[in-house]
Amino acid sequence: MIPALYFEDEYNNIDQLLPSERFSRGTLISAHIADLHFPVSNIGPEMQFSILDEQFIQKINNLPKLDLVTVLGDLYDHKVLASSDAALYASMFIGKVIEICKRKNATLIIIQGTLSHDSNQLKLYYHYMHDPSIDVRIVTRVQFEYVKNMKILCIPELYGVEESLYKHFLSGSGFYDMALMHGTIQGAVFGDNVGTGRLFRIEDFMNCRGPILSGHVHKPDCFNHDFYYCGSPYAWSFADDHRKGFILCALNLDTFKYYIDWEEIKSFVYQTITIDEIVNHDPQTTITYIDKLKANGIDYIRIQFDTQISKIERMILNNNYRDNEYVKLQFPNTEEEIYRKKQEEKLDEDIEKYKFIIDPKISDEEKFCIYVNMLKGEDGYLTVDKLRALLEDTI
């Protein structure tokens, strides 16, 4: 029997139990997926569901033991109509996962993701939380969830939240066994840009005994040994040309040792190829080369030409792939385009340089002084006081 005091906030550290009261909590088996983004326009929600059904749902259904399934944010890509195919297939996905959880006596936790993506649409599944025959948790605020003898910190993506709230849960409420979230760990994105959200650091999770699993970053990765991104389950752009999949985790709740198994999902291959060795040849040679690349299993291919090619070859290639959504051509700028771009950049610089002239907050005297100082290349060459003194002397 599990001692009731383990679930009390003031006694949530298992180390506080007397040796005679300690118990084996066993090993928890969990599956984690994130960033499904229903609907993705160039895939379509029906295809998204098909990929997930064959390579995620069937895999977790075949597991001999399953205690926990999580969707770590961004189930949706944007706000959709309840009557849309996106809502239909996203709900079919959730429904199938719940069926598996019910058969295996597993818990489903859905974490709220980015506001512009999930758009508060997790409300579509609130009714499951009132069904006593299943265990579904939908998390829209920072909180602890207790699942099968374990304490889990859940952190959705939130904005403008007081730091004291995060500190309370991260370090002020004792130890916990696992963290589930949708957000950014330091070093995961360029410039650590999180807008009005919170940037997390590994030091925030010093009270976490097990792994931290997260959605939001679409590339699967591990940071500081214990922070894991699932990655998204399928690719839909050239910026998304890395491997895709989900995470299986086995966590021993007595020793806190865990094993992470990243399961690959095969969907669409996006690849960028740079070529220059066959340019300025017969255009058909280039077309044959591109078609062979496509035939080797690349679904969407972007060809970048490193060197200038003749106008006639460029025209033939563009005409050949004009209606082909699977091949994108990128040519280097021509001399005319380069010149035009430089002129546009110079114009932008001039506009920025002389915008003070139309600023109503600056007096005419100040504008004159600024202009003279620009010509002289010296900020303090002429001040308003000097200008007025010169004018008085002239008078």
N, C-alpha and C positions, 0 to 999 in steps of 0.2 A: 504494500500500500504506500502511495506517495504521501509523505508528510505534508499536511496542509500549510505549514509555515513556509514551505518553499515558494508558495505563490503570493505571500504577503510582501509588499514593497520593502518593508524594513528588514526582511530576512530573505532577500532574493539572491544571496550569495550562497551557493551550495557548500562552500568551505565552512560556513558557520554552523552547519549541522554537526551534531555529535557523531562520533564514529559508529555507534550503535544504530543511528537513525539514517545513515547513508544507504543508498540503494543504487543498483545498476540501472542506468537509463538506456543502455543499449546503443545501437547505431541507427541513425536516421538517414534514410535514402530520399533524396530530393531531386527534382528536375526543374530547371530554370530557363525561361525564354523571355526575350524582350524585344521591343521595337518592331512590332508586327506591322504597324502603319497601314491599317485598312482605311481607304483604298489607295493603292499605288497605281497611278493611271496607266503606265506602260506595261504593267503586269495584269492588273484587273483582279478584283476581289475573289472571283471564282478560282482563278489560277493560284492566288495566294493560299486560299483554303486547301486546294488540292495538294500543294507542296507541303503544307503543315500537316495535313491528314496522313499523307504517306510517310513523311520522314520525321515527324515529331509525335503525333498522336499514336500511331501504330507502334513506335519504338517504346514509349512509356507504358503502353498497354501490355507489352510483352515482358516488362520487367517483373521478376519474381516477387519483388517487394517494392512498395512505393508508399512513402509517408507524407510527402509534401510536394506540391506543384506550385510554381509561382510565375506570374506574368509581371515582369519588372518595368512596367510603364510603356506608354505609347502603343496601346492596343490599336488606337485610331490614328490616322494621319491628320485629320482635320474634322471640323464639324460636318456631320452628314444628316440626311433625312432618315427618320426611323424606317421609312419605306424603301430605302435605297438598298442596292446589292451589297454595299459595304457593311451596313448594319446587319443584313441578313447573314452574310458569311462570317462576319466577326462573331455574331451570336451563335452560329452553328459551331464555330471553333470552341467557344466557351462552353457550350452545351455538351460537346463530345468530351472535353476535358473533365467536366463535372461528372459525367457518366463513369469515366475511368476512376475518378477519385471515390465515387460512391461504392464501386465494386471493390476497390482496394482499401477502403477505409482511410483514405488520404485526405489531407486538407488542401484547399486551393486558396492562395493569397494573390490578390490582384493589387498592384501598387499604381497609384495615379502618377502619370508621367507629365510631360511638358504641357502647360495649359493650352497652348495653341494647337496641340495635337489631340490630346484626349478630350479637351473642351467639355469637361464635366459629364461626359457621356457614359461613364461607368455607372451612372444611375440606372441605366438599362438593366443592370444585373443585381440591383439591391434586393429584389424579391427573393433571390437565392439565399440571402442571409436569414430569411424568416422560415426557411424550410428545415425542420428538425432532422430530416433524414440525410442531410448533407452538411458539410463543414466548409463554408465559403466565407472568406474575409476580404472586404474591399477597403483599402487603406487610403484615406485622403488627408491624413494629418500624421505628424510624428507620434508614434505610439509603440508600446510593446504588445506583441501577440504571443500567447502561450499555446504551443502546439506539441502534443505528445511528450510531455515532460520537459520541453525546452522553452527557453525564453528568447524571443526573436525581436530585435529592434527593427522597425519598419520606418523608412524615411521616403515619402513621396517628394516630387520636385515642387518646392514652395518658393514664394518670393516675398521679400520685405519682412521676414520673420525675425523677431528679436533673438539675438544671440543667446540670451539666457535660456530660451526654450531648448535650443540644441544642446547646450551644456548640461541642462538637467537630465536629458535622456542619454547623451553620449558618455558623460562621466559622473553624473550626480545621482544615478539610480542603481548602482551596483553593477555586477558583472552580468553579461548576457552571452548566449551561445552562438548567435549568428546575427548578421545584419543584412537586411534586404533594402535596396534603395533604387532610386532613379535620380542620377545626378553626376557631378563632375569631381573626380579626384585630381589633386594637383599633379600636373604633368601629362594629363590625358588629352588635353586639347591645346591648340596653339595659343599662347599668350594667357592660358588659364582664364579665358573669358567666360564668365557666367552671368553677365548682365546683372539683374537684381536678385539672382539666386545666390546660393552659398557655394563657395569653393571648399571642398573637404580635403583634409590632410590625413595621412595615415595615423598621425598622433591623436586624432579625434577618436580613434577606435581602440584605444588602449584597454578598454574594459571588455572588448569583444574576444571571447575565447576561441572562436572558430573563424570561418571565412566571411568576408564581406562581398556580396554579390550584387551587381548593379546593371541597370540598363542606361540608355542615353547615348553612349558612344557606340557606333555601329561596327567598329572593328574589335574582334575579340582580343583581349589582352589581360595581362596581369601586372599589377603595380605593387611594389613593396612586399612581395611574396604572398600577401593575404587578400588583396583587393582584386576582384575579377569582374571584367565586363563580358557578358554573354555574346555581345555582338548581335546584329540583326540576322534573321533567318534566311534572307534572300537579298540579292543585289538588284538595284534598279537604276544605277547611273554609273558613269565612268569614274566618279569619285568613290564609288563603292566596290572597287574591283578586288577586294580581299576575300578570304574564305568566310563562309557563313555557317551558323549552326546554333547550338544551345549547350547548356551545361548540365551534367549529372554530377551529383555530389554525395559522397558517403562520409558522414560525420560521426565519429565515436564520441558519445556524450559523456563518457567517463574519463577518457584520456585527452579529449579535444583534438586528437589527430584526425585529419580528414584527407580525402582523396578527391581531386577534381578531374572529371573526364569531359573533355570538350568533344561533342558529337557534331560532325560536319553534316550540313544540309546542302545538297547539290541543287542548284536552280539555274540561274543565268550567269554566263561568263561575259564580263565586260573587260576589254583589254585595249590598251593604247600601244600602237606599233609605230616606231619611227623608222622611216626608210629614206635613203638618199642614193644608194648605190645603183638603183635602176632608173632613176629619173633621167630625163632627156633622151630616153630610148623610145622605141615604138610604144605608144600608149597601151596597146593590147598586152604588152609584156607586164606593165604595171597592173592592169586589170586582172590578168591571170594570176599574178602573185597574190593580190588581195583576195581573190576568190578561193585560192588554195588555203589561205589562212582561215577564212570562214569555214571551209570544209573540215578543218582540223578541230572543230568543237568550240570555236569562239562565237557566241551568240550575237554580241554587239561589239563591233570593232571600230576604233577611231585611228585613222591613219594620219600621222603628222609627217609632212615633208620638210626636211631640214634645209634643203637648198632650193633656189629658184628653179622653176620649170617653165618651159615655153608656154605662151598664151594658148596655143592650139592644143597642147596636151592637157592643160588645165581645163579647157572648155570640154574636151572629149571625156575626161574623167568625171567632171561635174554632171555632164549629160547622162553618163552611164549609171551613176548612182543617185540621180536626182530624186527618184521615187523609192529608194531603198532605205527604209528606216533603220536597218541594221548596220549600215556602213556610213561613217561620218568622215569627211575629208577636211583636213586643216592645212592650208598652204601658207608659206611665209608671205609676209606683206611685200607687195611690189614697191618699186622705188617711188611711184606716185602715192601709194598708200602711206609709206613711211614719211614722205614729205608732208602730206596732209595731216598726219597724226602729229608731227612736230609743230606745224602751224597752229593746230588746235590746242596743243599744250602751251605754246607761247601765248596764245590769246587768253587762255585760262589764267596764266601767270600775270598777264597785264591787267586783267580784270581784278584779280586779287590785289595786285600792287596799287592800283589807282582807285579802289572802291571808296577810299576816304573822301574823294571828291563829292560823292553824292550822299555822304553821311550827314543827316540834318543835325546831329548832335555836335558836330565840329563847326566852329565859326569860320568865316571866310579868311580871317587873319591867320588862324591856325592852319588852314588848308594851304595857304600861300607859303607859310614857313615850312610845312612838311614837304612841299614840292621842291622848294629851294634846297633843303637839306638832302633830298634824294639826288638832285643834280650834282651837288657838291660831294656827296658820299660821306657826309658827316652829320650825325644827328643833332648836335648842338650848335651848328654853324649859325643858324638864325632862329631866334626865339621871338615870341610875340612882343615881349618888352623891348628887344632890340629893334624890331620893326617899327614899333610906335615911336621910339626915340629918333630913328632915322627920319620918319615922316615929320616929326615936330621940327627937327633941324632944317628940313627942306622948306617947311612953311616959314 
